[in-house]
Amino acid sequence: MIQYATFVQAAGAQAGAADTEEARRAVEAVIAAVAASLEESDRDRLAAVLPGSLRGAAEIRGQARHPDSAAALVSAVSAGSGCPAERARFYTQAVLSTLAGFEPELASDLARRLPDGEELFSPIDQGVPPRGSGVPTEMTPRLLERGEIDRALAALQ
């Protein structure tokens, strides 16, 4: 079983979360969006590996939404976390790649069930470039948020 503090801290660090509260919100929003996209048996498997305080986010009943693209899943994360879609994409990748580090077999199964799962479960800056981006590298460019810029500038002083 995954330890709560370790999981939230690892996902938050990868996403560049400002603090533990932001990381917790991001983890919960991603878990809820992913769980809503899965059939009940996969939701139950996901909930079973999560720490008790995160299980509630995965315990969603009803029909799976089956998003047709990674963008639709990221949109659900954006709505759940109240952040812009660009930030929600980082949260999604950070949480899912952290999950893959702790539970590789489950993550592999979930990646096959989600659209563009291979991309979503890739660590940030190690995923494949978005289709049609024209980016010839193995890295995906991203816009920096103001807090990231401020932290980087402060580290230079």
DSSP file with accessible surface (Angstrom, degrees, kcal/mol):
  #  RESIDUE AA STRUCTURE BP1 BP2  ACC     N-H-->O    O-->H-N    N-H-->O    O-->H-N    TCO  KAPPA ALPHA  PHI   PSI    X-CA   Y-CA   Z-CA
    1    1 A M              0   0  135      0, 0.0     2,-0.2     0, 0.0    49,-0.1   0.000 360.0 360.0 360.0 143.4    0.0    0.0    0.0
    2    2 A I        -     0   0    3     47,-2.0     2,-0.4     1,-0.1     3,-0.1  -0.531 360.0-123.7 -76.3 139.1    1.1    3.5   -0.8
    3    3 A Q     >  -     0   0  128     -2,-0.2     4,-2.6     1,-0.1     5,-0.2  -0.720  16.0-136.6 -85.3 132.0    2.0    5.8    2.0
    4    4 A Y  H  > S+     0   0   68     -2,-0.4     4,-2.7     1,-0.2     5,-0.3   0.932  99.1  43.2 -54.3 -58.2    0.0    9.1    1.9
    5    5 A A  H  > S+     0   0   66      1,-0.2     4,-2.4     2,-0.2     5,-0.2   0.906 115.5  49.2 -61.9 -40.7    2.7   11.6    2.7
    6    6 A T  H  > S+     0   0   70      2,-0.2     4,-2.4     1,-0.2    -1,-0.2   0.926 113.7  46.1 -64.4 -44.1    5.2    9.9    0.4
    7    7 A F  H  X S+     0   0    0     -4,-2.6     4,-2.6     2,-0.2     5,-0.3   0.947 115.3  44.5 -65.3 -50.0    2.8    9.8   -2.5
    8    8 A V  H  X S+     0   0    2     -4,-2.7     4,-2.7    -5,-0.2     5,-0.2   0.919 115.3  48.8 -62.8 -41.8    1.6   13.4   -2.1
    9    9 A Q  H  X S+     0   0  146     -4,-2.4     4,-2.6    -5,-0.3     5,-0.2   0.930 112.7  47.1 -65.4 -44.0    5.1   14.7   -1.6
   10   10 A A  H  X S+     0   0   38     -4,-2.4     4,-2.0    -5,-0.2    -2,-0.2   0.932 116.0  43.8 -65.2 -45.4    6.5   12.8   -4.7
   11   11 A A  H  X S+     0   0    2     -4,-2.6     4,-2.1    -5,-0.2    -1,-0.2   0.920 115.0  49.8 -65.7 -43.1    3.6   13.9   -7.0
   12   12 A G  H  X>S+     0   0    7     -4,-2.7     5,-2.9    -5,-0.3     4,-0.8   0.902 110.0  50.2 -63.5 -40.4    3.7   17.5   -5.7
   13   13 A A  H ><5S+     0   0   77     -4,-2.6     3,-0.6    -5,-0.2    -1,-0.2   0.920 111.2  48.6 -64.4 -42.3    7.5   17.7   -6.2
   14   14 A Q  H 3<5S+     0   0   63     -4,-2.0    -1,-0.2     1,-0.2    -2,-0.2   0.885 115.2  44.5 -66.2 -36.6    7.2   16.5   -9.7
   15   15 A A  H 3<5S-     0   0    6     -4,-2.1    -1,-0.2    -5,-0.2    -2,-0.2   0.531 111.8-119.2 -83.9  -7.6    4.4   18.9  -10.6
   16   16 A G  T <<5 -     0   0   21     -4,-0.8    -3,-0.2    -3,-0.6    -4,-0.1   0.853  43.0-174.0  72.4  33.5    6.2   21.8   -8.9
   17   17 A A      < -     0   0   20     -5,-2.9    -1,-0.2    -6,-0.2     3,-0.1  -0.332  27.4-133.5 -62.8 142.6    3.4   22.3   -6.3
   18   18 A A  S    S-     0   0   62      1,-0.1     2,-0.3     2,-0.0    -1,-0.1   0.825  78.7 -12.7 -67.4 -34.2    3.8   25.4   -4.1
   19   19 A D  S  > S-     0   0   92      1,-0.1     4,-2.1    -7,-0.0     5,-0.2  -0.934  77.8 -86.0-157.2 178.4    3.0   23.5   -0.9
   20   20 A T  H  > S+     0   0  103     -2,-0.3     4,-2.8     1,-0.2     5,-0.2   0.862 121.4  56.3 -64.6 -35.4    1.5   20.3    0.5
   21   21 A E  H  > S+     0   0   85      2,-0.2     4,-2.4     1,-0.2    -1,-0.2   0.923 108.2  47.0 -64.8 -43.6   -2.0   21.6    0.3
   22   22 A E  H  > S+     0   0   28      2,-0.2     4,-2.3     1,-0.2    -1,-0.2   0.928 112.9  50.1 -62.7 -42.3   -1.7   22.3   -3.4
   23   23 A A  H  X S+     0   0    5     -4,-2.1     4,-2.7     2,-0.2    -2,-0.2   0.919 109.9  50.5 -62.6 -42.3   -0.2   18.9   -3.9
   24   24 A R  H  X S+     0   0   56     -4,-2.8     4,-2.6     1,-0.2     5,-0.2   0.936 110.8  48.5 -61.8 -46.5   -3.0   17.2   -2.0
   25   25 A R  H  X S+     0   0  113     -4,-2.4     4,-2.4     1,-0.2    -1,-0.2   0.907 112.4  49.5 -60.2 -42.0   -5.7   19.0   -4.0
   26   26 A A  H  X S+     0   0    4     -4,-2.3     4,-2.5     2,-0.2     5,-0.2   0.938 111.1  48.5 -63.5 -46.6   -3.9   18.0   -7.2
   27   27 A V  H  X S+     0   0    1     -4,-2.7     4,-2.8     1,-0.2     5,-0.2   0.939 113.3  47.4 -60.5 -46.8   -3.7   14.3   -6.2
   28   28 A E  H  X S+     0   0   62     -4,-2.6     4,-2.4     1,-0.2    -1,-0.2   0.910 112.0  49.8 -63.3 -41.0   -7.3   14.2   -5.2
   29   29 A A  H  X S+     0   0   11     -4,-2.4     4,-2.3    -5,-0.2    -1,-0.2   0.916 113.7  45.3 -65.2 -41.6   -8.5   15.9   -8.4
   30   30 A V  H  X S+     0   0    0     -4,-2.5     4,-2.9     2,-0.2     5,-0.3   0.946 113.2  49.4 -67.9 -46.1   -6.5   13.5  -10.6
   31   31 A I  H  X S+     0   0    2     -4,-2.8     4,-2.9    -5,-0.2     5,-0.2   0.928 113.0  48.0 -59.4 -43.8   -7.6   10.4   -8.7
   32   32 A A  H  X S+     0   0   34     -4,-2.4     4,-2.3    -5,-0.2    -1,-0.2   0.924 113.4  46.6 -64.5 -43.7  -11.2   11.5   -8.9
   33   33 A A  H  X S+     0   0    6     -4,-2.3     4,-0.8     2,-0.2    -2,-0.2   0.915 115.6  45.5 -66.2 -42.1  -11.0   12.2  -12.7
   34   34 A V  H >< S+     0   0    2     -4,-2.9     3,-1.0     2,-0.2     4,-0.5   0.943 112.5  50.6 -66.1 -46.0   -9.2    8.9  -13.4
   35   35 A A  H >< S+     0   0    0     -4,-2.9     3,-1.5    -5,-0.3    -2,-0.2   0.909 107.1  54.1 -59.9 -40.2  -11.6    6.9  -11.2
   36   36 A A  H 3< S+     0   0    3     -4,-2.3    29,-2.6     1,-0.3    30,-0.3   0.744 106.8  53.8 -66.4 -19.9  -14.6    8.4  -13.0
   37   37 A S  T << S+     0   0    7     -3,-1.0    -1,-0.3    -4,-0.8     2,-0.3   0.504 100.5  77.7 -89.7  -7.2  -13.1    7.3  -16.3
   38   38 A L  S <  S-     0   0    3     -3,-1.5    27,-0.1    -4,-0.5     2,-0.1  -0.693  85.1-104.9-106.0 157.4  -12.8    3.7  -15.2
   39   39 A E    >>  -     0   0   85     -2,-0.3     4,-2.2     1,-0.1     3,-0.5  -0.356  45.5-101.0 -69.6 159.7  -15.1    0.7  -14.9
   40   40 A E  H 3> S+     0   0   94      1,-0.2     4,-2.5     2,-0.2     5,-0.2   0.857 120.4  55.2 -57.0 -39.6  -16.1   -0.1  -11.3
   41   41 A S  H 3> S+     0   0   77      1,-0.2     4,-1.8     2,-0.2    -1,-0.2   0.908 110.9  45.5 -64.0 -38.7  -13.6   -3.1  -11.0
   42   42 A D  H <> S+     0   0    9     -3,-0.5     4,-2.3     2,-0.2    -1,-0.2   0.866 110.5  54.1 -71.8 -35.1  -10.7   -0.9  -12.0
   43   43 A R  H  X S+     0   0    2     -4,-2.2     4,-3.0     2,-0.2    -2,-0.2   0.923 108.5  49.9 -60.7 -43.5  -11.9    1.9   -9.6
   44   44 A D  H  X S+     0   0   70     -4,-2.5     4,-2.1     2,-0.2    -2,-0.2   0.896 109.7  50.2 -64.0 -39.2  -11.9   -0.7   -6.8
   45   45 A R  H  X S+     0   0   85     -4,-1.8     4,-0.9     2,-0.2    -1,-0.2   0.910 112.4  47.8 -64.0 -41.7   -8.4   -1.8   -7.7
   46   46 A L  H >X S+     0   0    1     -4,-2.3     3,-1.0     1,-0.2     4,-0.9   0.956 112.0  48.7 -63.4 -49.1   -7.2    1.8   -7.7
   47   47 A A  H >< S+     0   0    5     -4,-3.0     3,-0.7     1,-0.2    -1,-0.2   0.867 103.9  62.4 -59.8 -35.3   -8.9    2.5   -4.3
   48   48 A A  H 3< S+     0   0   63     -4,-2.1    -1,-0.2     1,-0.2    -2,-0.2   0.794 106.3  43.5 -64.6 -28.5   -7.4   -0.6   -2.8
   49   49 A V  H << S+     0   0   24     -3,-1.0   -47,-2.0    -4,-0.9    -1,-0.2   0.614  97.7  92.0 -93.0 -11.0   -3.8    0.6   -3.3
   50   50 A L  S << S-     0   0    0     -4,-0.9     5,-0.1    -3,-0.7   -47,-0.1  -0.502  86.1-101.7 -83.5 150.4   -4.4    4.2   -2.1
   51   51 A P    >>  -     0   0    9      0, 0.0     3,-2.3     0, 0.0     4,-1.2  -0.336  41.0-103.8 -63.6 153.6   -4.0    5.3    1.5
   52   52 A G  H 3> S+     0   0   49      1,-0.3     4,-0.7     2,-0.2     3,-0.5   0.837 119.3  57.5 -50.0 -39.0   -7.2    5.6    3.4
   53   53 A S  H 34 S+     0   0   77      1,-0.2    -1,-0.3     2,-0.1     4,-0.1   0.664 113.1  40.3 -73.5 -11.7   -7.3    9.4    3.2
   54   54 A L  H X> S+     0   0    1     -3,-2.3     3,-1.0     2,-0.1     4,-0.7   0.553  92.5  85.3-106.9 -11.9   -7.2    9.3   -0.6
   55   55 A R  H >X S+     0   0   69     -4,-1.2     3,-1.2    -3,-0.5     4,-1.1   0.855  79.8  64.4 -59.6 -37.3   -9.5    6.3   -1.2
   56   56 A G  H 3< S+     0   0   52     -4,-0.7     3,-0.4     1,-0.3    -1,-0.2   0.847  95.6  58.7 -56.3 -34.2  -12.6    8.6   -1.1
   57   57 A A  H <4 S+     0   0   21     -3,-1.0    -1,-0.3     1,-0.2    -2,-0.2   0.811 110.7  42.3 -66.1 -27.7  -11.5   10.3   -4.2
   58   58 A A  H << S+     0   0    0     -3,-1.2     2,-1.8    -4,-0.7    -1,-0.2   0.595  90.6  90.6 -94.1 -11.7  -11.5    7.0   -6.1
   59   59 A E     <  +     0   0  103     -4,-1.1     2,-0.5    -3,-0.4    -1,-0.2  -0.504  53.4 146.7 -90.2  72.8  -14.7    5.6   -4.7
   60   60 A I        -     0   0   47     -2,-1.8     2,-0.3     2,-0.1   -17,-0.1  -0.902  32.3-153.9-108.3 130.6  -17.1    7.0   -7.3
   61   61 A R        +     0   0  138     -2,-0.5     2,-0.2   -18,-0.0    -2,-0.0  -0.716  48.2  49.2-104.1 157.9  -20.2    5.0   -8.2
   62   62 A G  S    S-     0   0   47     -2,-0.3   -22,-0.1     2,-0.0     2,-0.1  -0.588  93.4 -20.3 112.4-175.8  -22.1    5.0  -11.4
   63   63 A Q        -     0   0  173     -2,-0.2     2,-0.1     1,-0.1   -25,-0.1  -0.380  67.1-110.9 -68.3 143.3  -21.2    4.7  -15.1
   64   64 A A        -     0   0   12      1,-0.1   -27,-0.2   -27,-0.1   -28,-0.1  -0.438  17.2-141.2 -69.7 147.0  -17.7    5.4  -16.3
   65   65 A R        -     0   0  170    -29,-2.6   -28,-0.2    -2,-0.1    -1,-0.1   0.696  20.3-154.6 -83.9 -23.0  -17.4    8.5  -18.4
   66   66 A H        -     0   0  109    -30,-0.3   -29,-0.1   -29,-0.2   -28,-0.1   0.943  12.5-142.4  46.1  72.8  -14.8    7.1  -20.8
   67   67 A P        -     0   0   25      0, 0.0    -1,-0.1     0, 0.0     3,-0.1  -0.321   2.6-140.6 -61.0 147.7  -13.1   10.3  -22.0
   68   68 A D  S    S+     0   0  144      1,-0.1     2,-0.3    46,-0.1     3,-0.1   0.538  77.9  15.6 -89.8  -5.9  -12.2   10.2  -25.7
   69   69 A S  S  > S-     0   0   37     46,-0.1     4,-1.6     1,-0.1     3,-0.3  -0.983  77.7-106.5-156.8 165.0   -8.8   11.9  -25.3
   70   70 A A  H  > S+     0   0    2     -2,-0.3     4,-3.0     1,-0.2     5,-0.2   0.866 118.8  61.4 -62.2 -34.6   -6.2   12.8  -22.7
   71   71 A A  H  > S+     0   0   69      1,-0.2     4,-2.3     2,-0.2    -1,-0.2   0.883 101.7  51.2 -60.9 -37.4   -7.4   16.4  -23.1
   72   72 A A  H  > S+     0   0   36     -3,-0.3     4,-1.7     2,-0.2    -1,-0.2   0.907 111.7  46.9 -67.3 -39.5  -10.9   15.4  -21.9
   73   73 A L  H  X S+     0   0    1     -4,-1.6     4,-2.0     2,-0.2    -2,-0.2   0.937 112.3  49.5 -66.6 -43.8   -9.4   13.7  -18.8
   74   74 A V  H  X S+     0   0    9     -4,-3.0     4,-2.8     1,-0.2    -2,-0.2   0.882 106.8  56.9 -62.7 -35.4   -7.2   16.7  -18.2
   75   75 A S  H  X S+     0   0   75     -4,-2.3     4,-2.5    -5,-0.2    -1,-0.2   0.901 105.5  50.3 -62.1 -39.9  -10.3   18.9  -18.5
   76   76 A A  H  X S+     0   0   32     -4,-1.7     4,-2.4     2,-0.2    -1,-0.2   0.894 110.6  49.3 -66.0 -38.0  -11.9   16.9  -15.7
   77   77 A V  H  X S+     0   0    0     -4,-2.0     4,-2.3     2,-0.2     6,-0.3   0.925 110.0  52.0 -65.3 -42.0   -8.8   17.4  -13.6
   78   78 A S  H  X>S+     0   0   24     -4,-2.8     4,-2.0     1,-0.2     5,-0.9   0.931 111.4  46.2 -59.3 -46.1   -8.9   21.1  -14.3
   79   79 A A  H  <5S+     0   0   85     -4,-2.5    -1,-0.2     1,-0.2    -2,-0.2   0.907 114.9  47.7 -64.5 -39.7  -12.6   21.3  -13.3
   80   80 A G  H  <5S+     0   0   59     -4,-2.4    -1,-0.2     1,-0.2    -2,-0.2   0.801 120.9  35.2 -72.7 -29.5  -11.9   19.3  -10.1
   81   81 A S  H  <5S-     0   0   24     -4,-2.3    -1,-0.2     2,-0.2    -2,-0.2   0.609  99.6-129.0-100.1 -15.5   -8.9   21.3   -9.0
   82   82 A G  T  <5 +     0   0   71     -4,-2.0    -3,-0.2     1,-0.3    -4,-0.1   0.737  67.0 123.1  74.0  22.6   -9.9   24.7  -10.2
   83   83 A C  S   <S-     0   0   19     -5,-0.9    -1,-0.3    -6,-0.3    -2,-0.2  -0.733  70.4 -85.1-113.1 163.9   -6.7   25.3  -12.1
   84   84 A P     >  -     0   0   73      0, 0.0     4,-2.4     0, 0.0     3,-0.4  -0.264  42.0-110.4 -63.0 156.4   -6.0   26.1  -15.7
   85   85 A A  H  > S+     0   0   47      1,-0.2     4,-2.1     2,-0.2     5,-0.2   0.848 116.7  58.2 -58.3 -36.7   -5.8   23.1  -18.2
   86   86 A E  H  > S+     0   0  123      1,-0.2     4,-1.2     2,-0.2    -1,-0.2   0.921 110.6  42.4 -61.1 -42.7   -2.0   23.6  -18.6
   87   87 A R  H  > S+     0   0    5     -3,-0.4     4,-2.4     1,-0.2    -2,-0.2   0.891 110.0  57.3 -70.5 -38.7   -1.5   23.1  -14.9
   88   88 A A  H  X S+     0   0    0     -4,-2.4     4,-2.8     1,-0.2    -2,-0.2   0.853 101.5  57.4 -61.6 -33.8   -3.9   20.3  -14.8
   89   89 A R  H  X S+     0   0   59     -4,-2.1     4,-2.5     2,-0.2    -1,-0.2   0.926 107.8  46.6 -62.6 -42.6   -1.9   18.5  -17.4
   90   90 A F  H  X S+     0   0   23     -4,-1.2     4,-2.7     2,-0.2     5,-0.2   0.916 112.3  50.2 -65.6 -43.0    1.2   18.6  -15.1
   91   91 A Y  H  X S+     0   0   15     -4,-2.4     4,-2.8     2,-0.2     5,-0.3   0.936 111.0  50.0 -58.1 -46.4   -0.8   17.5  -12.2
   92   92 A T  H  X S+     0   0    0     -4,-2.8     4,-2.6     1,-0.2     5,-0.3   0.951 114.4  42.7 -60.3 -50.5   -2.2   14.6  -14.2
   93   93 A Q  H  X S+     0   0   13     -4,-2.5     4,-2.5     1,-0.2     5,-0.3   0.906 114.8  50.6 -64.1 -40.9    1.2   13.4  -15.4
   94   94 A A  H  X S+     0   0    0     -4,-2.7     4,-1.9    -5,-0.2    -2,-0.2   0.938 114.7  42.4 -63.8 -45.9    2.9   13.9  -12.0
   95   95 A V  H  X S+     0   0    2     -4,-2.8     4,-2.6    -5,-0.2    -2,-0.2   0.941 117.7  45.2 -68.1 -45.9    0.2   11.9  -10.1
   96   96 A L  H  X S+     0   0    1     -4,-2.6     4,-2.3    -5,-0.3    -2,-0.2   0.893 114.0  47.8 -70.1 -36.8    0.0    9.1  -12.7
   97   97 A S  H  X S+     0   0   11     -4,-2.5     4,-1.6    23,-0.3    -1,-0.2   0.878 112.0  51.2 -71.5 -31.4    3.7    8.7  -13.1
   98   98 A T  H  X S+     0   0    9     -4,-1.9     4,-1.6    -5,-0.3    -2,-0.2   0.928 109.3  50.5 -66.7 -42.9    4.1    8.7   -9.3
   99   99 A L  H  X S+     0   0    1     -4,-2.6     4,-3.4     1,-0.2     8,-0.2   0.922 107.6  54.2 -58.3 -41.8    1.4    6.0   -9.1
  100  100 A A  H  < S+     0   0   28     -4,-2.3    -1,-0.2     1,-0.2    -2,-0.2   0.860 105.6  53.5 -62.6 -34.1    3.4    4.1  -11.8
  101  101 A G  H  < S+     0   0   65     -4,-1.6    -1,-0.2     1,-0.2    -2,-0.2   0.865 118.4  34.3 -67.9 -35.1    6.4    4.3   -9.6
  102  102 A F  H  < S+     0   0   78     -4,-1.6    -2,-0.2    -3,-0.2    -1,-0.2   0.830 135.6  20.9 -87.2 -37.3    4.6    2.8   -6.6
  103  103 A E     X  +     0   0   51     -4,-3.4     4,-2.7    -5,-0.2     5,-0.2  -0.607  67.0 167.7-134.5  71.5    2.2    0.4   -8.4
  104  104 A P  H  > S+     0   0   87      0, 0.0     4,-2.4     0, 0.0     5,-0.2   0.859  76.6  51.4 -61.1 -37.6    3.7   -0.4  -11.9
  105  105 A E  H  > S+     0   0  146      2,-0.2     4,-2.0     1,-0.2     5,-0.2   0.951 114.0  42.9 -66.2 -47.2    1.3   -3.3  -12.6
  106  106 A L  H  > S+     0   0    5      1,-0.2     4,-2.8     2,-0.2     5,-0.2   0.936 114.0  52.0 -62.3 -45.3   -1.8   -1.4  -11.8
  107  107 A A  H  X S+     0   0    3     -4,-2.7     4,-2.7    -8,-0.2    -1,-0.2   0.903 107.6  52.4 -59.9 -39.8   -0.5    1.7  -13.6
  108  108 A S  H  X S+     0   0   57     -4,-2.4     4,-1.4    -5,-0.2    -1,-0.2   0.923 111.1  46.8 -62.4 -43.4    0.2   -0.4  -16.7
  109  109 A D  H  X S+     0   0   27     -4,-2.0     4,-0.8     1,-0.2    -2,-0.2   0.925 114.1  47.2 -63.9 -44.5   -3.4   -1.8  -16.7
  110  110 A L  H >X S+     0   0    0     -4,-2.8     4,-1.2     1,-0.2     3,-0.8   0.886 106.0  58.7 -66.2 -37.8   -4.9    1.7  -16.2
  111  111 A A  H 3< S+     0   0   21     -4,-2.7     6,-0.5     1,-0.3     3,-0.3   0.862 104.0  52.3 -60.7 -34.5   -2.7    3.2  -18.9
  112  112 A R  H 3< S+     0   0  162     -4,-1.4    -1,-0.3     1,-0.2    -2,-0.2   0.745 110.9  48.1 -72.2 -22.1   -4.3    0.7  -21.4
  113  113 A R  H << S+     0   0  118     -4,-0.8    -1,-0.2    -3,-0.8    -2,-0.2   0.615 102.5  71.3 -93.6 -15.1   -7.8    1.8  -20.3
  114  114 A L  S >< S-     0   0    8     -4,-1.2     3,-1.5    -3,-0.3     4,-0.2  -0.808  92.3-102.6-103.1 146.3   -7.2    5.5  -20.5
  115  115 A P  T 3  S+     0   0   29      0, 0.0     5,-0.1     0, 0.0   -46,-0.1  -0.410 106.9   1.9 -65.4 137.0   -6.9    7.5  -23.8
  116  116 A D  T >> S+     0   0   48      1,-0.1     4,-2.2     3,-0.1     3,-0.5   0.823  85.4 160.1  55.2  33.8   -3.2    8.4  -24.5
  117  117 A G  H <>  +     0   0    3     -3,-1.5     4,-2.2    -6,-0.5     5,-0.2   0.848  64.8  59.5 -57.0 -37.0   -2.4    6.5  -21.3
  118  118 A E  H 34 S+     0   0  149     -7,-0.2     4,-0.3     1,-0.2    -1,-0.2   0.922 109.7  43.8 -59.7 -42.2    1.3    6.1  -22.3
  119  119 A E  H X4 S+     0   0   19     -3,-0.5     3,-1.2     1,-0.2    -1,-0.2   0.926 113.3  50.7 -65.3 -46.5    1.7    9.9  -22.4
  120  120 A L  H 3< S+     0   0    0     -4,-2.2   -23,-0.3     1,-0.3   -24,-0.2   0.801 110.3  48.7 -66.6 -29.9   -0.3   10.5  -19.2
  121  121 A F  T 3< S+     0   0   21     -4,-2.2    -1,-0.3    -5,-0.2    -2,-0.2   0.425  89.5 104.0 -91.3   2.3    1.8    8.0  -17.2
  122  122 A S  S <  S-     0   0   22     -3,-1.2   -25,-0.2    -4,-0.3     5,-0.2  -0.643  82.5-105.6 -81.8 138.8    5.1    9.4  -18.4
  123  123 A P    >   -     0   0   47      0, 0.0     3,-2.2     0, 0.0     4,-0.4  -0.253  50.9 -82.8 -58.2 151.5    7.0   11.5  -15.9
  124  124 A I  T 3  S+     0   0   17      1,-0.3   -34,-0.0     2,-0.2    -4,-0.0  -0.295 117.8  16.1 -57.8 139.4    6.9   15.3  -16.7
  125  125 A D  T 3  S+     0   0   68     15,-0.1    -1,-0.3    -3,-0.1    13,-0.1   0.525 117.4  73.8  70.0   8.8    9.5   16.3  -19.3
  126  126 A Q  S <  S+     0   0  137     -3,-2.2    -2,-0.2    -7,-0.1    13,-0.1   0.320  72.5 102.6-126.0   3.7   10.0   12.6  -20.3
  127  127 A G  S    S-     0   0    3     -4,-0.4    -8,-0.1    -5,-0.2    -7,-0.1  -0.234  82.0 -87.9 -80.5 174.2    6.8   12.1  -22.2
  128  128 A V        -     0   0   48      1,-0.1    -1,-0.1    11,-0.1    10,-0.1  -0.532  51.6 -97.4 -79.2 148.4    6.3   12.0  -25.9
  129  129 A P        -     0   0   28      0, 0.0    -1,-0.1     0, 0.0     3,-0.1  -0.341  49.9 -92.2 -62.5 147.9    5.7   15.4  -27.6
  130  130 A P    >   -     0   0   56      0, 0.0     3,-1.7     0, 0.0     5,-0.3  -0.305  54.5 -88.2 -58.2 146.4    2.0   16.1  -28.3
  131  131 A R  T 3  S+     0   0  182      1,-0.3    -3,-0.0     2,-0.1     0, 0.0  -0.290 112.3  11.8 -57.3 135.8    0.9   15.0  -31.8
  132  132 A G  T 3  S+     0   0   89     -3,-0.1    -1,-0.3     1,-0.1     0, 0.0   0.624  88.5 123.5  74.7  13.4    1.4   17.7  -34.4
  133  133 A S    <   -     0   0   52     -3,-1.7    -2,-0.1     2,-0.1    -1,-0.1   0.739  66.9-137.2 -79.5 -22.2    3.6   19.8  -32.1
  134  134 A G        +     0   0   74      1,-0.3    -1,-0.1    -4,-0.2    -3,-0.1   0.575  54.9 143.0  76.4   6.3    6.6   19.8  -34.5
  135  135 A V        -     0   0   40     -5,-0.3    -1,-0.3     1,-0.1    -2,-0.1  -0.718  36.0-165.5 -83.6 117.3    8.8   19.3  -31.5
  136  136 A P        +     0   0  128      0, 0.0    -1,-0.1     0, 0.0     2,-0.1   0.429  60.1  82.9 -85.2   2.7   11.7   17.0  -32.6
  137  137 A T  S    S-     0   0   72      2,-0.3    -2,-0.1     1,-0.1     0, 0.0  -0.451  86.0-115.8 -99.6 176.4   12.9   16.2  -29.1
  138  138 A E  S    S+     0   0  137     -2,-0.1     2,-0.3   -10,-0.1    -1,-0.1   0.359  92.5  84.6 -88.9   2.9   11.7   13.7  -26.5
  139  139 A M  S    S-     0   0  107    -13,-0.1    -2,-0.3   -11,-0.0   -13,-0.1  -0.847  71.9-138.2-109.8 146.9   10.8   16.6  -24.2
  140  140 A T        -     0   0   36     -2,-0.3   -15,-0.1   -11,-0.1   -13,-0.1  -0.889  22.6-130.6-102.2 122.8    7.5   18.5  -24.2
  141  141 A P        -     0   0   96      0, 0.0     2,-0.3     0, 0.0   -16,-0.1  -0.352  28.8-175.0 -68.8 153.4    7.9   22.3  -23.7
  142  142 A R        -     0   0   84    -17,-0.0     2,-0.3    -2,-0.0   -56,-0.0  -0.993  27.5-109.8-147.3 153.2    5.7   24.0  -21.1
  143  143 A L        -     0   0  145     -2,-0.3     2,-0.3     1,-0.0     0, 0.0  -0.628  35.3-126.1 -80.1 140.1    5.0   27.5  -19.9
  144  144 A L        -     0   0  100     -2,-0.3     2,-0.2     2,-0.0    -1,-0.0  -0.659  18.5-130.5 -86.0 143.2    6.3   28.3  -16.5
  145  145 A E     >  -     0   0   75     -2,-0.3     4,-2.1     1,-0.1     3,-0.4  -0.528  27.5-105.9 -87.5 161.1    4.0   29.7  -13.9
  146  146 A R  H  > S+     0   0  162      1,-0.2     4,-2.7     2,-0.2     5,-0.2   0.887 119.6  53.6 -55.9 -42.2    4.9   32.8  -12.0
  147  147 A G  H  > S+     0   0   31      1,-0.2     4,-2.4     2,-0.2    -1,-0.2   0.886 107.8  50.6 -62.6 -38.0    5.7   30.9   -8.8
  148  148 A E  H  > S+     0   0   22     -3,-0.4     4,-2.2     2,-0.2    -1,-0.2   0.909 111.3  48.3 -66.0 -40.6    8.1   28.6  -10.6
  149  149 A I  H  X S+     0   0   55     -4,-2.1     4,-2.7     2,-0.2     5,-0.2   0.936 111.7  49.6 -64.9 -45.1    9.9   31.7  -12.1
  150  150 A D  H  X S+     0   0   74     -4,-2.7     4,-2.5     1,-0.2    -2,-0.2   0.914 111.6  48.5 -60.8 -44.0   10.1   33.3   -8.7
  151  151 A R  H  X S+     0   0  115     -4,-2.4     4,-2.0     2,-0.2    -1,-0.2   0.916 112.4  48.8 -63.8 -41.4   11.5   30.2   -7.1
  152  152 A A  H  X S+     0   0   57     -4,-2.2     4,-1.0     2,-0.2    -2,-0.2   0.916 112.8  47.5 -66.1 -41.3   14.1   29.8   -9.8
  153  153 A L  H >X S+     0   0   88     -4,-2.7     3,-0.6     1,-0.2     4,-0.6   0.912 110.7  51.6 -66.4 -39.5   15.1   33.4   -9.6
  154  154 A A  H >< S+     0   0   60     -4,-2.5     3,-1.0     1,-0.2    -1,-0.2   0.879 105.4  56.2 -64.9 -35.5   15.4   33.2   -5.8
  155  155 A A  H 3< S+     0   0   84     -4,-2.0    -1,-0.2     1,-0.2    -2,-0.2   0.775 101.5  58.4 -68.9 -22.3   17.6   30.1   -6.1
  156  156 A L  H <<        0   0  145     -4,-1.0    -1,-0.2    -3,-0.6    -2,-0.2   0.653 360.0 360.0 -79.9 -16.9   20.0   32.1   -8.3
  157  157 A Q    <<        0   0  202     -3,-1.0    -3,-0.0    -4,-0.6    -4,-0.0  -0.377 360.0 360.0 -81.9 360.0   20.7   34.8   -5.6
